[in-house]
Amino acid sequence: MIWNNVKEALKSSLSDNIYQLWIEPLEFAESQGKQFYISSPDRYFSAYVKQNFGSAIEEKLQENGIDNANVIFCEGRQQVPVVSTAVAKKKKSPKVQMRLPNIPVGGSRVRNLHPKYTFEEFAVGESNILAESACRSMVGDSELVGPCLYINSDTGLGKSHLTHAVAHQVLRESPMTRLHYLTAKQFAAEMVQGIKTRTMDEFKRKYQEHCDILLVEDIHSLTGKKKTQEELNDILDFLINTGKRVIVTSNSAPGELVGIDNEFRSRMTSGLVTTINAPDSSTRRRIVERKAVQHQLNLGEDLVDYLVSHVRGDVRKIDSAVIAVRAKAQLTGGYIDMDLVREVVASVVGQNLNLTAAMICDLVSRQFKVSVKELQSKSRKKIVTVPRQIAMYLSRKHTEDSLADIGKLFNRDHSTVLHSIKVVTNKLIRDTSVNAQLEILDDKVKQL
């Protein structure tokens, strides 16, 4: 069958994870002359595939004897329209999707929602439970969060996953809700286009009069763009005052944003402000196990433990490791052992995989002639607290352990670890002897 040949050709030209995610779910629906209908899971999936792989699909169809094919995506089991040849000649297929009955004008505007970024696929843990609960609350039109939710985190910790999840659930449960999702850069570009074409009134009406929920990602990219900040601030002010909902995301806490107008900053933080931290070990375990199921991998407990212990930081890194394990296993006949996992983790993490906070703790105990048990004890003697604080500082610097993971090693909570890091950092600035001592210890840690 032609479609099977096309998929095989695409499989050989794309990486395995890209093929499995975007091409494998596509199915041939029907062909009518030059019209070639392909079925996909939903319209957001269709939009992404059309934008990124549409030309490649048409090229492969041409190679299989279908010249000038017009590829049309339809969703799920949506019926393919039957159009007579006579009518087809008179009417061209509309380039925009027709509005359903009873859907208000100026409906939802979304760009490339990831089909798997849903609440069901989000691994909840201590590091992100407040942000996840807040997003669910916004979908449910609850007043607990306030009119505006501000989420900040480092890259790859789940901000986009949550905003996509909000969009998916709103569009699924309340299709008449007018939802707009875009990045701050896209908003700025749209505004500039409005100025150039003298359509700013239309631009403002789009967000003020035809929007019930506004999702804006990467607000930090508006640094120094005063005019854009003013326009977005006016829109937020209008939406919030008329009872609409707003979610904004950033890579920094509001107080750490540079080049952002104070009035705009105040408006963005008029509701709940929440931070997503790096996942702790239990959350990483849930992520690894979930990713393994998604990629049809049977990982033993020891292999899961190794991945959890050595792949820390952002969730994308964990996903990359699991995908790499799957790809390498396929190349070696499907067998997965510890050597294979170690090799993959080394390539993904790119650091000394054997270095742990426990090893650093042991090194510090020898240097300061204090036992590990004393470092882990409740003792507040200076001869114990100083090396304990240094051990925590070095563990945070040289490993990807979270504050909570380091705290567990020393029988402390994450706030104590954070305080210790700040104490050592201040000493480094003020005391040259401490600075010199830390440099020596740094070198010793690197040699472990």
C-alpha positions as CSV (number, residue, x, y, z in Angstrom):
1,M,0.0,0.0,0.0
2,I,1.2,3.5,-0.9
3,W,0.8,4.9,2.6
4,N,2.8,2.1,4.2
5,N,5.6,2.8,1.6
6,V,5.5,6.5,2.5
7,K,5.8,5.7,6.3
8,E,8.7,3.4,5.7
9,A,10.5,6.1,3.7
10,L,9.9,8.6,6.4
11,K,11.1,6.2,9.0
12,S,14.5,5.9,7.3
13,S,14.9,9.6,7.1
14,L,13.8,10.6,10.7
15,S,15.2,9.7,14.1
16,D,13.3,6.9,15.8
17,N,11.8,9.0,18.6
18,I,10.5,11.7,16.1
19,Y,9.0,9.0,13.9
20,Q,7.3,7.2,16.8
21,L,5.9,10.4,18.2
22,W,4.6,12.2,15.0
23,I,4.5,9.7,12.1
24,E,3.5,6.3,13.5
25,P,0.1,7.5,14.8
26,L,-1.0,8.8,11.3
27,E,-3.3,6.5,9.3
28,F,-4.5,6.5,5.7
29,A,-8.1,7.5,5.5
30,E,-9.1,7.8,1.9
31,S,-8.0,9.3,-1.5
32,Q,-10.2,11.2,-3.9
33,G,-8.3,12.1,-7.1
34,K,-5.4,14.2,-6.0
35,Q,-6.9,14.6,-2.5
36,F,-5.0,12.3,-0.1
37,Y,-6.7,12.2,3.4
38,I,-4.6,11.2,6.5
39,S,-6.2,10.6,9.9
40,S,-4.4,11.9,13.0
41,P,-5.3,11.9,16.8
42,D,-6.5,15.5,16.9
43,R,-6.4,18.9,15.1
44,Y,-3.4,20.1,17.1
45,F,-1.5,17.0,16.1
46,S,-2.6,17.7,12.5
47,A,-1.4,21.3,12.6
48,Y,2.1,20.3,13.9
49,V,2.6,17.5,11.4
50,K,1.4,19.6,8.5
51,Q,3.8,22.4,9.4
52,N,6.8,20.2,10.0
53,F,6.4,17.1,7.8
54,G,3.8,18.1,5.2
55,S,6.2,18.8,2.4
56,A,8.2,15.6,3.2
57,I,4.9,13.5,3.0
58,E,4.0,15.1,-0.3
59,E,7.5,14.4,-1.6
60,K,7.3,10.7,-0.6
61,L,3.8,10.4,-2.2
62,Q,5.3,11.8,-5.5
63,E,8.0,9.2,-5.3
64,N,5.3,6.6,-5.1
65,G,3.5,7.8,-8.2
66,I,1.0,10.4,-6.8
67,D,2.0,13.7,-8.4
68,N,0.8,17.0,-7.0
69,A,-0.9,15.4,-4.2
70,N,-3.0,17.6,-1.9
71,V,-2.5,16.1,1.6
72,I,-5.4,16.8,3.9
73,F,-5.5,15.9,7.6
74,C,-8.6,14.8,9.3
75,E,-9.0,14.0,13.0
76,G,-9.8,10.7,14.6
77,R,-12.6,9.0,12.8
78,Q,-13.8,12.2,11.3
79,Q,-15.7,11.4,8.1
80,V,-13.9,12.3,4.9
81,P,-16.1,14.7,2.9
82,V,-17.3,13.2,-0.4
83,V,-17.1,15.9,-3.1
84,S,-18.1,15.5,-6.7
85,T,-15.6,16.3,-9.4
86,A,-17.8,19.0,-10.8
87,V,-18.1,20.8,-7.4
88,A,-14.4,20.3,-6.7
89,K,-13.5,22.2,-9.8
90,K,-15.7,25.1,-8.8
91,K,-14.6,25.2,-5.1
92,K,-11.2,25.0,-3.7
93,S,-10.8,23.6,-0.2
94,P,-11.0,26.4,2.4
95,K,-7.7,27.3,4.0
96,V,-9.2,27.9,7.4
97,Q,-11.3,25.6,9.5
98,M,-15.0,26.4,9.4
99,R,-16.6,27.5,12.6
100,L,-18.9,25.0,14.3
101,P,-22.5,26.1,15.1
102,N,-22.9,28.1,18.3
103,I,-19.2,28.7,18.7
104,P,-18.6,32.4,19.3
105,V,-16.7,34.5,16.8
106,G,-13.1,35.0,17.8
107,G,-12.7,31.5,19.2
108,S,-9.7,29.8,20.7
109,R,-6.3,30.5,19.1
110,V,-3.6,27.9,19.9
111,R,-0.2,27.2,18.3
112,N,1.2,23.7,18.1
113,L,0.0,22.1,21.4
114,H,2.0,19.0,22.1
115,P,-0.5,16.1,22.1
116,K,1.2,14.4,25.1
117,Y,1.4,17.5,27.3
118,T,-1.7,16.7,29.3
119,F,-2.5,16.6,33.1
120,E,-2.6,12.8,32.8
121,E,1.0,12.7,31.5
122,F,2.4,15.1,34.1
123,A,4.3,13.5,36.9
124,V,3.4,15.2,40.2
125,G,5.8,15.5,43.1
126,E,6.8,17.8,45.9
127,S,8.7,20.1,43.5
128,N,5.7,20.9,41.3
129,I,2.5,20.0,43.1
130,L,1.5,23.6,43.9
131,A,1.9,24.6,40.2
132,E,0.0,21.6,39.0
133,S,-2.9,22.1,41.5
134,A,-3.0,25.8,40.6
135,C,-3.3,25.0,36.9
136,R,-6.1,22.5,37.5
137,S,-7.8,25.2,39.6
138,M,-7.6,27.7,36.8
139,V,-9.3,25.2,34.4
140,G,-12.1,24.6,37.0
141,D,-12.7,28.4,37.2
142,S,-11.9,28.3,40.9
143,E,-11.2,31.6,42.8
144,L,-8.6,30.0,45.1
145,V,-5.6,31.0,42.9
146,G,-6.8,34.5,41.9
147,P,-7.2,36.0,38.5
148,C,-3.6,35.5,37.4
149,L,-1.2,32.6,37.9
150,Y,2.6,33.2,37.5
151,I,4.7,30.1,37.1
152,N,8.5,30.3,37.1
153,S,11.2,27.6,36.8
154,D,14.4,26.7,35.0
155,T,14.2,25.2,31.5
156,G,12.7,21.7,31.1
157,L,10.9,21.4,34.5
158,G,7.3,21.5,33.2
159,K,6.1,25.0,32.6
160,S,5.1,24.4,29.0
161,H,3.7,20.9,29.9
162,L,1.3,22.6,32.4
163,T,0.2,25.4,30.1
164,H,-0.4,22.9,27.2
165,A,-2.4,20.7,29.7
166,V,-4.6,23.7,30.6
167,A,-5.3,24.4,27.0
168,H,-6.0,20.7,26.2
169,Q,-8.4,20.3,29.1
170,V,-10.3,23.6,28.5
171,L,-10.7,22.9,24.8
172,R,-11.9,19.3,25.6
173,E,-14.3,20.2,28.4
174,S,-15.4,23.7,27.4
175,P,-15.0,24.1,23.6
176,M,-16.9,27.4,23.6
177,T,-14.2,28.9,25.9
178,R,-12.2,31.4,23.9
179,L,-8.6,30.5,24.8
180,H,-5.5,32.1,23.4
181,Y,-2.1,30.5,23.9
182,L,1.2,32.0,22.6
183,T,4.7,32.9,23.7
184,A,5.7,36.5,24.7
185,K,7.8,36.7,21.5
186,Q,4.8,35.7,19.4
187,F,2.7,38.4,21.1
188,A,5.4,41.0,20.4
189,A,5.7,40.0,16.8
190,E,1.9,40.2,16.4
191,M,1.9,43.6,18.0
192,V,4.6,44.9,15.6
193,Q,2.6,43.5,12.7
194,G,-0.5,45.4,14.0
195,I,1.5,48.6,14.1
196,K,2.9,48.1,10.6
197,T,-0.5,47.3,9.1
198,R,-2.4,49.9,11.2
199,T,-4.6,47.2,12.7
200,M,-3.9,47.8,16.4
201,D,-7.6,48.3,17.2
202,E,-8.3,44.8,15.8
203,F,-5.2,43.4,17.7
204,K,-6.5,44.8,21.0
205,R,-10.1,43.6,20.4
206,K,-8.8,40.1,19.8
207,Y,-7.4,39.8,23.3
208,Q,-9.8,42.1,25.2
209,E,-13.1,41.3,23.7
210,H,-12.6,37.7,22.3
211,C,-10.6,36.0,25.1
212,D,-11.7,34.1,28.2
213,I,-8.3,32.6,29.1
214,L,-4.9,33.9,28.1
215,L,-1.8,31.8,28.4
216,V,1.5,33.6,27.7
217,E,4.8,31.7,27.9
218,D,8.4,33.1,28.5
219,I,7.4,36.5,29.8
220,H,11.1,37.2,30.5
221,S,11.7,37.6,26.8
222,L,10.0,41.0,27.0
223,T,13.0,42.4,28.9
224,G,13.6,46.0,27.7
225,K,10.6,46.0,25.4
226,K,8.7,48.8,27.1
227,K,6.0,49.3,24.4
228,T,5.1,45.6,24.3
229,Q,5.0,45.5,28.1
230,E,2.6,48.4,28.1
231,E,0.3,46.8,25.6
232,L,0.3,43.4,27.4
233,N,-0.2,45.1,30.7
234,D,-3.3,46.9,29.4
235,I,-4.7,43.6,28.1
236,L,-4.0,41.8,31.5
237,D,-5.6,44.7,33.3
238,F,-8.7,44.5,31.2
239,L,-9.0,40.7,31.4
240,I,-8.4,40.5,35.1
241,N,-10.9,43.4,35.8
242,T,-13.6,41.6,33.7
243,G,-13.2,38.3,35.5
244,K,-11.1,36.4,32.9
245,R,-8.2,34.1,33.7
246,V,-4.5,34.6,32.9
247,I,-1.5,32.3,33.2
248,V,2.1,33.6,32.5
249,T,5.3,31.7,32.7
250,S,9.0,32.8,33.1
251,N,12.4,31.4,33.8
252,S,12.8,33.8,36.8
253,A,10.8,34.8,39.9
254,P,9.1,38.2,39.5
255,G,11.6,40.0,41.7
256,E,14.5,38.7,39.6
257,L,13.2,40.0,36.2
258,V,15.4,42.7,34.8
259,G,14.1,45.4,32.5
260,I,10.5,44.8,33.4
261,D,8.2,47.7,34.2
262,N,7.1,47.7,37.9
263,E,3.4,48.2,37.0
264,F,3.6,45.3,34.6
265,R,5.4,43.2,37.2
266,S,2.7,44.1,39.7
267,R,-0.1,43.1,37.4
268,M,1.4,39.7,36.6
269,T,1.7,38.9,40.3
270,S,-1.8,39.9,41.2
271,G,-2.7,36.3,41.9
272,L,-0.7,33.2,42.9
273,V,3.1,33.1,42.2
274,T,4.6,29.6,42.2
275,T,7.9,28.0,41.5
276,I,8.6,24.6,39.9
277,N,11.8,23.1,41.3
278,A,14.0,20.3,40.0
279,P,12.3,16.9,40.6
280,D,13.3,15.1,43.8
281,S,14.3,11.4,43.6
282,S,10.8,10.0,44.1
283,T,9.4,12.3,41.3
284,R,12.3,11.3,39.1
285,R,11.4,7.6,39.7
286,R,7.8,8.2,38.6
287,I,9.0,10.0,35.5
288,V,11.5,7.2,34.6
289,E,8.8,4.5,35.1
290,R,6.2,6.4,33.1
291,K,8.6,7.1,30.3
292,A,9.7,3.5,30.2
293,V,6.0,2.4,29.8
294,Q,5.5,5.0,27.0
295,H,8.5,3.7,25.1
296,Q,7.7,0.0,25.8
297,L,10.8,-0.6,27.8
298,N,11.0,-3.3,30.5
299,L,13.5,-1.9,33.0
300,G,14.6,-3.8,36.0
301,E,14.6,-2.1,39.5
302,D,18.4,-1.8,39.4
303,L,18.3,0.0,36.1
304,V,15.6,2.4,37.2
305,D,17.6,3.1,40.4
306,Y,20.6,3.9,38.3
307,L,18.7,6.3,36.0
308,V,17.1,8.0,39.0
309,S,20.4,8.4,40.8
310,H,22.4,9.7,37.9
311,V,20.0,11.6,35.6
312,R,18.9,14.7,37.5
313,G,17.9,18.2,36.7
314,D,15.3,18.9,34.0
315,V,12.7,16.4,32.9
316,R,13.8,16.6,29.2
317,K,17.2,15.1,30.2
318,I,15.4,12.1,31.8
319,D,13.2,11.7,28.7
320,S,16.4,11.9,26.5
321,A,18.0,9.2,28.6
322,V,15.1,6.8,28.3
323,I,14.8,7.4,24.5
324,A,18.5,6.8,24.1
325,V,18.3,3.5,26.1
326,R,15.5,2.4,23.8
327,A,17.3,3.3,20.6
328,K,20.6,1.7,21.7
329,A,18.7,-1.5,22.8
330,Q,17.1,-1.8,19.4
331,L,20.6,-1.6,17.8
332,T,21.9,-4.4,20.1
333,G,19.0,-6.8,19.7
334,G,16.7,-5.4,22.4
335,Y,18.8,-6.5,25.4
336,I,19.2,-3.9,28.1
337,D,21.8,-4.4,30.8
338,M,23.6,-2.1,33.3
339,D,26.6,-1.5,30.9
340,L,24.2,-0.2,28.3
341,V,22.4,2.1,30.7
342,R,25.8,3.4,32.1
343,E,27.0,4.2,28.6
344,V,23.8,6.1,27.7
345,V,23.8,8.0,31.0
346,A,27.4,9.0,30.5
347,S,26.5,10.5,27.0
348,V,23.4,12.3,28.3
349,V,24.7,13.6,31.6
350,G,28.3,14.3,30.5
351,Q,29.9,14.3,34.0
352,N,31.6,12.0,36.4
353,L,28.8,9.5,37.1
354,N,30.5,8.1,40.1
355,L,30.6,11.4,42.0
356,T,28.0,11.5,44.8
357,A,27.2,13.7,47.7
358,A,28.2,10.8,50.0
359,M,31.7,10.7,48.5
360,I,32.0,14.5,49.0
361,C,30.8,14.1,52.6
362,D,33.5,11.4,53.1
363,L,36.2,13.6,51.6
364,V,35.3,16.6,53.8
365,S,35.2,14.3,56.9
366,R,38.8,13.2,56.2
367,Q,40.0,16.8,55.5
368,F,38.5,18.2,58.7
369,K,39.1,15.1,60.8
370,V,35.4,14.8,61.7
371,S,33.5,11.6,61.3
372,V,30.7,11.2,58.8
373,K,28.4,10.3,61.7
374,E,29.2,13.7,63.3
375,L,28.4,15.5,60.1
376,Q,25.1,13.7,60.0
377,S,24.4,14.3,63.7
378,K,22.5,17.2,65.3
379,S,25.7,18.7,66.8
380,R,25.9,22.5,66.5
381,K,29.6,22.7,67.5
382,K,31.6,24.9,65.2
383,I,34.1,22.1,64.5
384,V,31.2,20.1,63.0
385,T,28.9,22.8,61.5
386,V,31.6,24.4,59.4
387,P,32.6,21.2,57.5
388,R,29.0,20.2,57.3
389,Q,28.1,23.5,55.6
390,I,31.1,23.1,53.2
391,A,30.1,19.5,52.4
392,M,26.6,20.7,51.5
393,Y,28.0,23.5,49.4
394,L,30.3,21.2,47.5
395,S,27.6,18.6,47.0
396,R,25.3,21.2,45.5
397,K,28.1,22.5,43.2
398,H,29.5,19.2,42.0
399,T,26.4,17.0,41.7
400,E,22.9,17.5,40.4
401,D,21.3,16.4,43.7
402,S,18.4,18.5,44.7
403,L,18.5,20.4,48.0
404,A,16.1,17.8,49.4
405,D,18.4,14.9,48.4
406,I,21.4,16.6,49.9
407,G,19.5,17.3,53.1
408,K,18.5,13.7,53.5
409,L,22.2,12.7,53.5
410,F,22.8,15.0,56.4
411,N,19.5,14.4,58.1
412,R,18.4,18.0,57.4
413,D,15.6,19.6,55.3
414,H,16.2,21.6,52.1
415,S,16.0,25.0,53.9
416,T,19.0,24.1,56.1
417,V,21.0,23.1,53.0
418,L,20.1,26.4,51.3
419,H,21.1,28.3,54.4
420,S,24.4,26.5,54.5
421,I,25.1,27.3,50.9
422,K,24.4,31.0,51.5
423,V,26.7,31.0,54.5
424,V,29.6,29.4,52.6
425,T,29.1,31.7,49.6
426,N,29.2,34.8,51.9
427,K,32.4,33.5,53.5
428,L,34.0,33.0,50.1
429,I,33.4,36.7,49.3
430,R,34.6,38.1,52.6
431,D,37.4,35.6,53.7
432,T,40.4,34.9,51.5
433,S,41.6,32.0,53.6
434,V,38.2,30.3,53.2
435,N,38.4,30.9,49.5
436,A,41.8,29.3,49.3
437,Q,40.6,26.3,51.4
438,L,37.6,25.8,49.1
439,E,39.8,25.9,46.0
440,I,41.9,23.1,47.4
441,L,38.8,21.1,48.2
442,D,37.4,21.8,44.8
443,D,40.5,20.2,43.2
444,K,40.2,17.2,45.4
445,V,36.6,16.7,44.6
446,K,37.3,16.8,40.9
447,Q,39.9,14.0,41.4
448,L,37.4,11.7,43.1
